[in-house]
Amino acid sequence: MHSRRNVLLTSAAALAWPLSAAAQTRQFDPRPGEWRTFEVTTRVDVLEPRGATRVWLPVPSVDTEWQRSLDSAFASNGRARMTSDAREGVRMVLAEFGADQARPFVEVTSRVKTRGRAADGLGNTDRLDAASLNHWLRPTTLIPTDGIVRSTALAATRGARGDEEKARAVYDWVVANTHREPKVRGCGEGDIKTMLETGNLGGKCADLNALFVGLCRSVGVPARDVYGLRLAPSAFGYKELGGNPANLKGAQHCRAEVFLNARGWVAMDPADVAKVMRLETPQWLKTTDHPVVAPVNRALFGGWEGNWVAWNTAHDVSLPNSKGPELGFFMYPTGENAEGRFDSYAPDDFKYQITARELPAVS
């Protein structure tokens, strides 16, 4: 097994890097606080329809103590409707265009209220019923829970007692053994078995947080990915933990949650720790004790910032009326024509734009 535990030792490069006053006093402390209201707009223009064309756009499907999904509206010159997949209940807009439709487009605007989370903040401590427990422990196509996934999790959690100690051990293992790999397209594919078998533990959020989820599930701790989009800059000054609301192409971000018996669903995001370590400064920071990394590593076990919207928590999504395969997850605009599925990771070829604006708070 490839290991990066040695990266927890401060590198010579990190020691040589002079810390600014701002770096020495970095803070990252999300709290539940007040609700923020955002309006998110996604527009797709199909440049080359090439026969009958379909487009699917995710809309917020999550209502919790940290997000309230409000209304969504859409416009199109095709046949558009709000729908959902048959199994996971993922809400989306489906727009269908005939082969003779000139310049197909669809635009969706959703409103959502969000707020931050903290380890000692809001939490729903309701018990999971048997069906829900099985659902959040199940294997999926990209997240198996046996074989190398389970053996890795057992090694990572050796000596841990109870669900919270296991979740902490898995979180620490992911931070210590994986890394952000900027060359990975989009948010990654989330194929955790291949990652572990090859020892290639570099990836992005859909890879690293899926690994966290799979390792947790394999040792009996319910967990799930939460797929969404960064909406606004971080209030704490971390450039890598926010989005530019005027242009959110590439701002998709997957987070994670675990269900702890004492606290309910709890926020997790080891992938963003890796992102800060790799990209927040000119140097690749290779220790969680670094003053830029430490507050993020601490806060993202149990918390996250409310500058982000969650679309859904689904895996193995079957898109209504699609002729293509299931999606491992549904976080990006997706389309297909007579020649097959579009490349969702190429927004300028597919041609989609995503923007957001913050609205005055609504009750």
Protein Blocks (a to p, Z undefined) as FASTA:
>chain_A
ZZfklmmpccfklmmpccdfklmmgccdddfkjadddddddddddfblnpaadddddddf
bdcfkbccdddddddfbdcdddddfklopacddddddfklghiadddddddddddddfkl
ccdfbdcdfklmmmmmcccfklccehjllmmmmmmmgoiacjklmmmmmmmmmmmmgccd
fkbghjbjoiaklmmmnopacdcfklmmmmmmmmmmmnopacdddddddfbdcfklpakl
cccfkbmghiaccddddddfklopadddfklmmmmmmmmpmbdcfbfkbmklmmmmmmmn
opacfkbccfblcehiacehiabdcdfbdfbccdddfkbccdfklmklnopadddddddd
dZZ
